[in-house]
Amino acid sequence: MTTHPQYRIITIACVAIAASITSGSCATADPELPKSSLELTISTGEQPKPDAQRISVTCEPAGGTHERPEAACAALDKVNGSFGDLPADPTAVCIQIYDPVTVAATGTWRGTPVQWQRTFANSCELHAGTAGVF
C-alpha cells in the first residue's frame, strides 16, 4: 500500500493541530469556582432581629466585612458550604449560662443558594461551634 505525500502532510498537520488544541486547553483548564457571597447576621435572643449585626463574606476571592474572610472561606470550603456541618472546637470550655444568640446565613455558596439559621445557648457556644465563621 502506498501513501501519497499529500495525505501524510494532511495527517501530520491534523495530529499537530489536535495536539496543540488538547495541550492548550489542558494548560489553561483551571476551572473557576462560582463566587460565593454570604450575609451573616448575629442577633441576641432566640429570633433574628432587624437590628442584627451584619457581616458580609465573599470567597473566590476572599473579602467582605468579615474580620478573617480567608479563614471563614477555608472553614466553609472544608464542609462544602454546609453551615450545619461546621466542626465544633473540642477544646472550648463555655459557661452554662443561657443567653441565646441566633445567627443566620443567606446568599450563595459556589452558585448554590444558602439559607441557614441556628440559635446557640450563648456567644461562647456560637464561636466554639462555627469554626470561626461567625
Buried (B, 14 or more C-beta within 10 A) or exposed (E): EEEEEEEEEEEEEEEEEEEEEEEEEEEEEEEEEEEBBBBBBBBBEEEBEEEBEEBBBBBBEBBBEBEEBEBBBBBBBEBEBEBEEBEEEEEEEBEEEEEBBBBBBBBBBBEEEBEBBBBBBBBBBBBBBBBBBB
